[in-house]
Amino acid sequence: MLAGVYRIQKKDGTASYRSSITFSGKHISLGSFSSEGEAHEAYRTADFLLHDTSVCIEHYENSPLPFNKWVTLINFRDNEIYIKTPIYLYKHYFYYYFSPDDFYIFDIDDLFYYSTRTISRRGGHLFVADYGMQVNILSRFGIKNYSTAGRDYLFINGNTKDFRYANIEVINRFHGVRKKMKSGKPVYETKIHWNGDWIVGRYDNETEAAVAYNKAASTLITKGYIKDYPVNYIEELSDEEYRTQYRKVSISPRILNLKELP
C-alpha cells in the first residue's frame, strides 16, 4: 500500500481506504476514501501542511482534505495542541472556522467548551449539541432565544462574529423588560402579553421592572388568565429582598382591576 494508507473491507464487501499520519507523536486520522490514490493524496497534503509553515488556513482550495481537518492540522503544527473542531488558537482568543473567510471569535476561556462541541448554523443563529439538546450559544451570555441584536444585546465593536465576553453588552436581561432612554436617562418598561401587549409599568431599574413582570404574571394567573408566563430569576436579590420588592412594586391598575374569569 502507498504511504499513509490502509485498506479496510466494508460490511457489503467493498473496499475502503483510510488515511492517517503521525506528527509530533500524535497519530491523526485523515478520513476514509474510495481509492488508494485519493487516500494517499490526503496523506501527502497533510504531510505538506504539517511541515511547511508558509501554508495558512486562507490557502485552502480544492484539497483532498476536508476544510475542518485543514484547520486542525495547521493549528496543531503552529500551536502544538490537537483540537478536533476547526479552531485556530491565538494568545487570548481563538477563531472557530466555517470557511477560510468565515469564522467566529471567542475568548480562550471558552476553548474547552467549543473544542468538544461542533457549532451549527440555522436561521441566522448558532447552536451546539449539549447533552442531547440544541443550545443557542447566546445563552452562555444570559441572552434569551427570542432576543434581538441591537435591541436586547450589542456587539460593542460592531463585529457580529466577535463573541468575546468584553464585546457583548446585554441590554435587556429579563422577560418582558425593555430598556429605553427618556430625557437622556434609562427607563425600564415592562410589558406582558395577553391578547396583545399590556404595559405593566415603567421603572428606574431593571430588577424592579423584572419583579413587576413576575407580579403581573402572578396577578393574571390568579384572576384566571392562564398562560405559561416565563419567570424572571433575579440572582442579585436575596429571597427577603425579592419579597420586599414584590410587595412594594406597583403594576398597572388595568391588570389589578381585571375581572376574574369564571
Residue, then its C-alpha position, 0 to 999 in steps of 0.5 A: m500500500l502507498a504511504g499513509v494508507y490502509r485498506i479496510q473491507k466494508k460490511d457489503g464487501t467493498a473496499s475502503y481506504r483510510s488515511s492517517i499520519t503521525f506528527s509530533g507523536k500524535h497519530i491523526s486520522l485523515g478520513s476514509f476514501s474510495s481509492e488508494g490514490e485519493a487516500h494517499e493524496a490526503y496523506r501527502t497534503a497533510d504531510f505538506l501542511l504539517h511541515d511547511t509553515s508558509v501554508c495558512i488556513e486562507h490557502y485552502e482550495n480544492s484539497p483532498l482534505p476536508f476544510n475542518k481537518w485543514v484547520t486542525l492540522i495547521n493549528f496543531r503544527d503552529n500551536e502544538i495542541y490537537i483540537k478536533t473542531p476547526i479552531y485556530l488558537y491565538k494568545h487570548y482568543f481563538y477563531y472557530y472556522f466555517s470557511p477560510d473567510d468565515f469564522y467566529i471569535f471567542d475568548i480562550d476561556d471558552l476553548f474547552y467548551y467549543s473544542t468538544r462541541t461542533i457549532s451549527r448554523r440555522g436561521g441566522h443563529l448558532f447552536v451546539a449539541d449539549y447533552g442531547m439538546q440544541v443550545n443557542i450559544l447566546s445563552r452562555f451570555g444570559i441572552k434569551n432565544y427570542s432576543t434581538a441584536g441591537r435591541d436586547y444585546l450589542f456587539i460593542n465593536g460592531n463585529t457580529k462574529d466577535f463573541r468575546y465576553a468584553n464585546i457583548e453588552v446585554i441590554n435587556r436581561f429579563h422577560g418582558v423588560r425593555k430598556k429605553m432612554k427618556s430625557g437622556k436617562p434609562v427607563y425600564e418598561t415592562k410589558i406582558h402579553w395577553n391578547g396583545d401587549w399590556i404595559v405593566g409599568r415603567y421603572d428606574n431599574e431593571t430588577e424592579a421592572a423584572v419583579a413587576y413582570n413576575k407580579a403581573a404574571s402572578t396577578l393574571i394567573t390568579k384572576g384566571y388568565i392562564k398562560d405559561y408566563p416565563v419567570n424572571y430569576i433575579e440572582e442579585l436579590s436575596d429571597e427577603e429582598y425579592r419579597t420586599q420588592y414584590r410587595k412594594v412594586s406597583i403594576s398597572p391598575r388595568i391588570l389589578n382591576l381585571k375581572e376574574l374569569p369564571 
